[in-house]
Amino acid sequence: MGVSFGILGPLLVLRDGFPVDPGSRKQQTLLAALLAHANARVSSDVLVEALWADDPPRTARKNIQVYVSALRRLLDGETGSRIAHQRGGYVLQATADELDALSFLQRARVGSLTEALDLWRGPALDGFCDVPLIGDAARGLDRRFLEVSEDWAEAEIAAGGGAAAIERLTEIAQRHPLRERLRIAQMTALCRAGRRSEALAVYDDLRQALARELGLPPSPALGRFYQSLLREQEGTGSRSAVPHRERAHAPNLLPWDLPNLTGREAEADEVADVLVQGRSGPVVVTGPLGAGKTALAIRVAHRLGDHFPDGRFFVRLRDEDGRLRPLEDAVSQLPSERMPGGRVDPRQVWQLWLSQRRALVVLDDARRESEVRPLLPETGESAVVVTARSALIGLEGAYRIRLSTFTPAEALRFLGRVIGTDRVTADRESAERVVAACGLLPLGVRLAAERLAFLRHVPLREYAARIGDPSGLVDELCGSDPAVRSRLTEAIGDLPGSAHQAVLRLGTLAEPVFTLQQAAAVLEVETGTAIRLLETLLEAGILTVPGGEGAADTVRYEMPRLPFAHAREIAVRMTVAVIVSDRHTVFEPVESRLHTGAS
């Protein structure tokens, strides 16, 4: 089993499932700090401040080295590979199988909300939150716990399991008594279980607590919900006790809308207009990995609750490892339904439910038309949004909208929302270099912004120089989120053999923007074969043509900078093979022949 860590509660270190002593208080604080920022570099200066605040000893850095050495022996024996020294700081490497916080975030992302919540043992990093470096991270995890708890509660209620959720809801609500969304879910569950008087008592407790602690009245939404409880108790409404959030928009099984999402206003309006018009075919949002397709689809779905009163659903078509999920997983999101005569064919259940309602479904990360067709409504007023890197040209009647990179202005606006507009304005030139190094790709800009929000002490000028090094771009942006690197690897690995090898060869070019002639030279194929390979990559969303239409030998092709850097990273570690027609040609190791200029 090896070593594993727990920070969703008091600090816990396990070897082969048994607790081990992580050492002195200072050593535990150091470990907690590294775990709170797992897979990301924490500078020695920041660690010194975390351990000794404003009064570090002269030997502080030496003491940290001693603590790190002791932790390496404890965690890895003689190898010491778990904690790596990196550019004046330390990185503790952990996977979702080894660190409960990463597992929690991963499970929450894929919708396994009960499993995610079961990982918690108490407040995150309990006992270390007085250290600002640790406390900030712990509060972020605690906030995410509350959001997932609320998502879980609403999903349970929508699926008819509200009564079974009451105990856990009550326990969480007692620890967070002023959280209105949580309290509404608690009251709804109580109503569904026939315990309306208890729901009214919960409202009264919340009203008094808001007045006592914050000097505020209940929100309008909470007031409307309370009035609906009173009306139902008087017998004037049979279902009005369902809260406004669930009645008008329910079941709402969408992920959270990203608060910092910027740009894409025109595209979002276009998608929303098409859905409201009630076209018969799906809306397909396409674009390269990291273009923000899922975020756009979620934002539009959140806006359209009034137009789809029977619910909004989010269906992840793939597992974390990229495998297609069974159709039953999509059907399981629907409120309990049975086919007449006891038939339980999942496609029929899905089609019958959608045909009788006006619901909106987001199908995320489709690769092939065959994955989508069984989930498209055949009749009725329900609508579907599909996100896909390819255009899914075989889907008849689809309305397609393609996302590309941010504009420079959109990228800077997004960066400013995350790290602060004052910081961007103070050094706009360096901010422009940062977003340019990310290729203006929304995913890259988001990762860079999140890193800079954490590295508040690092000047933009210094970070721009760091991120400008292509050889370290993937490590810099993906170090704190291994899932991103996995998605990059999977996007390349999902390609057919010849296209897969072509991506790796294109990754050896000096720049991610290139001509047909340069591509043919690095692929070592004839022009016609190069065109077919590039068109395959265009269809798969790996490449774009930033200049618009043109003849194949005149346009310039582009691989978004983050996937390009990842392809280059893979290429330098392996021998590339490319399939051309019926011939299988094996090339020498790429690291010996990286292209440093135009071919």
LINGI-V53597 format. One record per backbone hydrogen bond with DSSP energy under -0.5 kcal/mol. CO is the residue of the C=O (numbers start at 1). NH is the residue of the N-H. If there is no record, write none. Layout:
BEGIN
co=CO nh=NH
co=CO nh=NH
END
This chain:
BEGIN
co=2 nh=16
co=4 nh=14
co=5 nh=100
co=6 nh=12
co=7 nh=9
co=7 nh=125
co=8 nh=121
co=8 nh=122
co=9 nh=125
co=9 nh=126
co=12 nh=6
co=13 nh=20
co=14 nh=4
co=15 nh=18
co=18 nh=15
co=20 nh=22
co=24 nh=28
co=25 nh=29
co=26 nh=30
co=27 nh=31
co=28 nh=32
co=29 nh=33
co=30 nh=34
co=31 nh=35
co=32 nh=36
co=33 nh=37
co=35 nh=38
co=37 nh=40
co=41 nh=43
co=42 nh=90
co=43 nh=47
co=44 nh=48
co=45 nh=49
co=46 nh=50
co=47 nh=51
co=48 nh=52
co=49 nh=53
co=52 nh=55
co=57 nh=60
co=59 nh=63
co=60 nh=64
co=61 nh=65
co=62 nh=66
co=63 nh=67
co=64 nh=68
co=65 nh=69
co=66 nh=70
co=67 nh=71
co=68 nh=72
co=69 nh=73
co=70 nh=74
co=71 nh=75
co=72 nh=76
co=73 nh=77
co=76 nh=79
co=82 nh=84
co=82 nh=93
co=84 nh=91
co=86 nh=89
co=88 nh=44
co=89 nh=86
co=90 nh=42
co=91 nh=84
co=91 nh=93
co=92 nh=39
co=95 nh=98
co=95 nh=99
co=98 nh=5
co=99 nh=103
co=100 nh=104
co=101 nh=105
co=102 nh=106
co=103 nh=107
co=104 nh=108
co=105 nh=109
co=106 nh=110
co=107 nh=112
co=108 nh=111
co=111 nh=113
co=112 nh=116
co=113 nh=117
co=114 nh=118
co=115 nh=119
co=116 nh=119
co=117 nh=120
co=123 nh=126
co=125 nh=128
co=126 nh=11
co=128 nh=131
co=130 nh=132
co=131 nh=134
co=131 nh=135
co=132 nh=136
co=133 nh=137
co=134 nh=138
co=135 nh=139
co=136 nh=140
co=137 nh=141
co=138 nh=142
co=139 nh=143
co=140 nh=144
co=141 nh=145
co=142 nh=146
co=143 nh=147
co=144 nh=148
co=145 nh=149
co=146 nh=150
co=147 nh=151
co=148 nh=152
co=149 nh=153
co=150 nh=154
co=151 nh=155
co=152 nh=156
co=153 nh=157
co=154 nh=158
co=155 nh=159
co=156 nh=161
co=157 nh=160
co=161 nh=165
co=162 nh=165
co=162 nh=166
co=163 nh=166
co=165 nh=169
co=166 nh=170
co=167 nh=171
co=168 nh=172
co=169 nh=173
co=170 nh=174
co=171 nh=175
co=172 nh=175
co=172 nh=176
co=176 nh=179
co=178 nh=180
co=179 nh=183
co=180 nh=184
co=181 nh=185
co=182 nh=186
co=183 nh=187
co=184 nh=188
co=185 nh=189
co=186 nh=190
co=187 nh=191
co=188 nh=192
co=189 nh=193
co=190 nh=195
co=191 nh=194
co=195 nh=199
co=196 nh=200
co=197 nh=201
co=198 nh=202
co=199 nh=203
co=200 nh=204
co=201 nh=205
co=202 nh=206
co=203 nh=207
co=204 nh=208
co=205 nh=209
co=206 nh=210
co=207 nh=211
co=208 nh=212
co=209 nh=213
co=210 nh=214
co=210 nh=215
co=210 nh=216
co=211 nh=215
co=219 nh=223
co=220 nh=224
co=221 nh=225
co=222 nh=226
co=223 nh=227
co=224 nh=228
co=225 nh=229
co=226 nh=230
co=227 nh=231
co=228 nh=232
co=229 nh=233
co=230 nh=234
co=231 nh=236
co=232 nh=235
co=239 nh=242
co=243 nh=246
co=243 nh=247
co=244 nh=248
co=244 nh=249
co=245 nh=249
co=246 nh=250
co=251 nh=253
co=251 nh=312
co=253 nh=314
co=258 nh=261
co=264 nh=268
co=265 nh=269
co=266 nh=270
co=267 nh=271
co=268 nh=272
co=269 nh=273
co=270 nh=274
co=271 nh=275
co=272 nh=276
co=273 nh=277
co=274 nh=278
co=274 nh=279
co=275 nh=278
co=282 nh=284
co=282 nh=399
co=283 nh=285
co=283 nh=386
co=284 nh=286
co=284 nh=401
co=285 nh=388
co=286 nh=403
co=288 nh=291
co=290 nh=443
co=292 nh=296
co=293 nh=297
co=294 nh=298
co=295 nh=299
co=296 nh=300
co=297 nh=301
co=298 nh=302
co=299 nh=303
co=300 nh=304
co=302 nh=305
co=304 nh=307
co=304 nh=308
co=305 nh=308
co=308 nh=311
co=311 nh=360
co=312 nh=253
co=313 nh=362
co=314 nh=316
co=315 nh=317
co=315 nh=364
co=317 nh=325
co=319 nh=322
co=323 nh=319
co=326 nh=329
co=326 nh=330
co=327 nh=330
co=327 nh=331
co=328 nh=332
co=330 nh=333
co=331 nh=334
co=339 nh=342
co=340 nh=343
co=343 nh=339
co=345 nh=349
co=346 nh=350
co=347 nh=351
co=348 nh=352
co=349 nh=353
co=350 nh=354
co=351 nh=355
co=352 nh=356
co=353 nh=356
co=354 nh=357
co=357 nh=359
co=357 nh=381
co=358 nh=310
co=359 nh=383
co=360 nh=313
co=361 nh=363
co=361 nh=385
co=362 nh=315
co=362 nh=364
co=363 nh=387
co=364 nh=317
co=366 nh=389
co=368 nh=371
co=368 nh=372
co=369 nh=372
co=369 nh=373
co=370 nh=374
co=372 nh=375
co=372 nh=376
co=373 nh=376
co=383 nh=361
co=384 nh=283
co=385 nh=363
co=386 nh=285
co=387 nh=366
co=388 nh=287
co=392 nh=395
co=394 nh=396
co=395 nh=398
co=398 nh=400
co=399 nh=284
co=401 nh=286
co=407 nh=411
co=408 nh=412
co=409 nh=413
co=410 nh=414
co=411 nh=415
co=412 nh=416
co=413 nh=417
co=414 nh=418
co=415 nh=419
co=416 nh=420
co=420 nh=424
co=421 nh=425
co=422 nh=426
co=423 nh=427
co=424 nh=427
co=425 nh=428
co=427 nh=431
co=428 nh=432
co=429 nh=433
co=430 nh=434
co=431 nh=435
co=432 nh=436
co=433 nh=437
co=434 nh=438
co=435 nh=440
co=436 nh=439
co=438 nh=441
co=440 nh=406
co=441 nh=445
co=442 nh=446
co=443 nh=447
co=444 nh=448
co=445 nh=449
co=446 nh=450
co=447 nh=451
co=448 nh=452
co=449 nh=453
co=450 nh=454
co=451 nh=455
co=454 nh=456
co=455 nh=458
co=457 nh=459
co=459 nh=463
co=460 nh=464
co=461 nh=465
co=462 nh=466
co=463 nh=467
co=464 nh=468
co=466 nh=469
co=468 nh=470
co=469 nh=472
co=470 nh=473
co=472 nh=476
co=473 nh=477
co=474 nh=478
co=475 nh=479
co=478 nh=481
co=481 nh=484
co=481 nh=485
co=482 nh=486
co=483 nh=487
co=484 nh=488
co=485 nh=489
co=486 nh=490
co=487 nh=491
co=488 nh=492
co=489 nh=493
co=490 nh=494
co=492 nh=495
co=496 nh=500
co=497 nh=501
co=498 nh=502
co=499 nh=503
co=500 nh=504
co=501 nh=505
co=502 nh=506
co=503 nh=507
co=505 nh=508
co=506 nh=509
co=508 nh=595
co=512 nh=559
co=514 nh=557
co=515 nh=519
co=516 nh=520
co=517 nh=521
co=518 nh=522
co=519 nh=523
co=520 nh=524
co=520 nh=525
co=526 nh=530
co=527 nh=531
co=528 nh=532
co=529 nh=533
co=530 nh=534
co=531 nh=535
co=532 nh=536
co=533 nh=537
co=534 nh=538
co=535 nh=539
co=536 nh=540
co=537 nh=542
co=537 nh=543
co=538 nh=541
co=539 nh=391
co=542 nh=560
co=544 nh=546
co=544 nh=558
co=545 nh=548
co=551 nh=554
co=551 nh=555
co=555 nh=516
co=556 nh=547
co=557 nh=514
co=558 nh=544
co=558 nh=560
co=560 nh=564
co=561 nh=565
co=562 nh=566
co=563 nh=567
co=564 nh=568
co=565 nh=569
co=566 nh=570
co=567 nh=571
co=568 nh=572
co=570 nh=573
co=571 nh=574
co=574 nh=590
co=576 nh=587
co=578 nh=580
co=578 nh=585
co=579 nh=581
co=580 nh=583
co=583 nh=580
co=583 nh=585
co=585 nh=578
co=588 nh=576
co=589 nh=592
co=590 nh=593
co=594 nh=596
END
